[in-house]
Amino acid sequence: MKDAVFHLKCTRKNLSSIYKCFLPSSPFKLKSIHTNSINIGKPLQFSIHKDDALAPQLVSILQTCTDPCSLSQGRQVHAQMVVSGIGYNGNLGTKLLGMYILCGGFLDAKNMFYQLQLWCPEPWNWMIRGFTMTGQFDFALLLYFKMLGSGTLPDKYTFPYVIKACAGLNSVALGRVVHDKIQAMGFELDVFVGSSLIKLYSENGCIRDARYLFDRMLRKDGVLWNVMLNGYVKNGDRGNAIGVFMEMRKTETYPNSVTFACVLSACASEMLINFGSQLHGLVICCGLEMDSPVANTLLAMYAKCGHLFDARKLFDMMPKTDLVTWNGMISGYVQNGFMDEASCLFHEMISAGMKPDSITFSSFLPLLSEGATLRQGKEIHCYIIRNGVSLDVFLKSALIDIYCKCRDVEMACKIFNERTPVDVVVCTAMISGYVLNGMNNNALEIFRWLVQERMRPNSVTLASVLPACAGLATLKLGKELHGHILKIGHGGSCFVGSAIMDMYAKCGRLDLAHQTFLGISNRDAISWNSMITSCTQNGKPEEAIDLFHQMGMGGTKYDSVSISAALSACANLPALLYGKEIHAFMMRGAFRSDLFAESALIDMYSKCGNLELARHVFDMMEEKNEVSWNSIIAAYGNHGRLKDSLNMFHEMLEDGIQPDHVTFLAIISACGHAGKVDEGLHFFHYMTEELGIMARMEHYACMVDLFGRAGRLNEAFGMINSMPFSPDSGVWGTLLGACRLHGNVELAEVASKNLFELDPQNSGYYVLLSNVHANAGQWESVLKIRSLMKERGVQKVPGYSWIDVNNTTHVFVAAERSHPQSSQIYLLLKNLLLEMKKEGYVPQLYLQIHPQTIGLQQPEKVDHCFVRRQQMKGAMSYSV
């Protein structure tokens, strides 16, 4: 018990002061304290004046005083007792204490407590109940331990509120201490005590302990079944929740509205919609279809499963719609992407005289988050303030979300720091907002604060903070977070596992990502998609396509993300045949009109060199969004057809589609491929100055490439210096490539210095700088760079090309002869070279020749260098 009391004291500083609350100001002035505090209103008329006959009448009156409105009447009864000289012994004193607790007269209850006989548990029970009812859980537990210390034994009515206090403190450890006492006294299998323990365990993640105790219960009433059912639902275990419901149906206990509301909430997924519909029929048989909690849960189930027609039909049939009903229907429209319908219903709600609350705005605000301007978000915020809408945790997180998506992080921080409740949901919204705006260090700071405040991060929190580790490329921190996730038991979650895989992949550890993937027992589409995308982005398109096939063979349904990721892998190979197979699959199934899958199809055909098919897919699309237009604009730009790319851009504007940052990235890139520097600069300023779209890292990299290709290296360097954030390795690498092309040694040194700090193990940067010095004839610098690579253990990765012939991939590395037909390939390549020379082609050396090699088989060197540079010609020769 000493350990338990010590654990409890740690939950609040200086809790010893509680004992002062129990001590009356003077033990000899208790009667005067009570009589002075009584507010005498209209006198109560008592027909009997004998003390022994008066007590039962007073008890009867006290039993009717159960809310704060009855406090005055209860005090009159107390005054009559004092005037009549009736003592507090027996049932009357306890009833009076209970009246003060139920009516909220806590100071009177405290004074009353010390005038009673404390050898019996009833007065202690009422005081513990009072503290628990007012949320003072630590005081309730301290009073419980003081009760034990005074030698008073608790009864079965003591423990439900003691357990509730443990639950209020989220302290399973204290709950187990109390549980031990319950077992020792033989109350464990009492239905009320047992249900309180089961609720404590299930709500704090100890679902196995809850189920073990549940199975031991000899008598199970409706409350006990509902507690166990709700425990599984809160822990996300839908299968066991439905299993408990089916077990309940086999007993004599009938489900009530609470049972149906609980089990229906577990059916809110596409796989369980049929079972949910059967439950709807059972609800009607039980006559509960118009019960407000059940009807609202039914509506939410249909909405979350995407059956909006059924949800709206139920909504229209309800004779009386409350705020919960309106909120459920609006939320359903928003979650399923029907923004116009949600907006119309919101205005209908206002017209019907229903005042929106925090839940309404929490459901409605995501509608604005997709395309809202900052002004719209502030207008909604002002309405909330003007109408005094309570800023609870749900509304607070929704406001943070919209401000972060509108890039006003400062305002989001102000809302987060307001003196209103902050829970794990609000912290998660703030973490996601920081990550969205590239403020990864801030996101990690919020997560650390969350853990220090002893909040329990959920799966969404963990999946939100992992991208911050990926954004900072901090593999060590990511591993630490992975360890923490395993420790708190979230490692097997598909949602969190997918985020872990993505983090490892973006940190360059595809092997650890794949290991995590294999560790997920029940893989869903999200985990498959994450692994496929990771392979594609890390230069392993073959593995990505293989995983895509495994996903289908394993029975997991493809979605638009799966299709898009596989098509991206086909584009990177390129593997036109596989891409066409996926296209055929799309035409046969439900993806023939999927905007994102069709946009990925355009990209695939473009990168595979078939621009005509890319345009055909675009023209055949029934509906086009900004992603579709961006794909076709980028397709023309990548093929050097700037005029067609700009024509599509203007058609996009005429079609009423607003360009985004991706649109301008494609256009600037197209200008770079076409050598149109001024046009590219014009669109950059048009994007940032006229449309107010903030330039991202990719835009600056494109501008550096645009200037670099044209030889305007000083302007490229000036663009880097004007960036509002620190350039990454991609920007400096682009400048270094331009310096290699135009022989600018000075700027190459500046770029490489930054690159060696940002990405010291990338061999490509060392080779580029070495080539710049070699072209300038600075051989000592070349040797220094080669030595630096050896010191740092950097190994040069050889380049290779490949080609698919008859469904077989043939890989060609520079100057290697491992291919079974290499002799024929090089013979054909040599003949092609001779033919090209006859047409006037003069081979150019890839690098300047070191002075010591002059005169030593130089012609052969030239041909060999040419072959090394053009190893992809081997692939082309094989195809010929």
Buried (B, 14 or more C-beta within 10 A) or exposed (E): EEEBBEBBBEBBEEBEEBEEBBEBEEEEEBEEBBBEBBEEEEEBEBEEEEEEEBBEBBBEBBEEBBEEEBBBBBBBBBBBBBEBEBEBEEEBBBBBBBBBBBBBBBEBBBBBBEBBEBEEBBBBBBBBBBBBBEEBBBBBBBBBBBBBEEEBEBBBBBBBBBBBBBBBBBBBEBBBBBBEBBEEBEBBBBBBBBBBBBBBBBBBBBBEBBBEBBEEBEEBEBBBBBBBBBBBBBBEBBEBBBEBBEBBEEEEBEBBBBBBBBBBBBBBEEEBBEBBBEBBEBBEEBEBBEBBBBBBBBBBBBBBBBBBEBBBEBBEEBEEBEBBBBBBBBBBBBBBEBBEBBBEBBEEBEEEEBEBBBBBBBBBBBBBBEEBEBEEBBEBBEEBEEEEBEBBBBBBBBBBBBBBBBBBBEBBBEBBEEEBEBBBBBBBBBBBBBBBBBBBEBBBBBBEEBBEEEBEBBBBBBBBBBBBBBBBBBBEBBBEBBEBBEEEEBBEBBBBBBBBBBBBBBBBBBEBBBEBBEEBEEBBBBBBBBBBBBBBBBEBBBBBBBBBEEBBEEEBEBBBBBBBBBBBBBBBBBBBEBBBBBBEBBEEEEBBEBBBBBBBBBBBBBBBEBBEBBBEBBEEBEEBEBBBBBBBBBBBBBBEBBEBBBEBBEBBEEEEBEBBBBBBBBBBBBBBBBEBBEBBBBBBEBBBEEEEBEBBBBBBBBBBBBBBBBBBBEBBBEBBEEBEEEBBBBBBBBBBBBBBBBEBBEBBBBBBEBBBEBBEEBBBBBBBBBBBBBBBEBBEBBEBBEEBBEEEEBEEEEEBBBBBEEEEEBEBBBEEEEBEEBEEBBEBBEEBBEEEEEEEEEBEEBEBBEEEEEEEEEEEBBBEBBBEBBBBBBBBBBEE
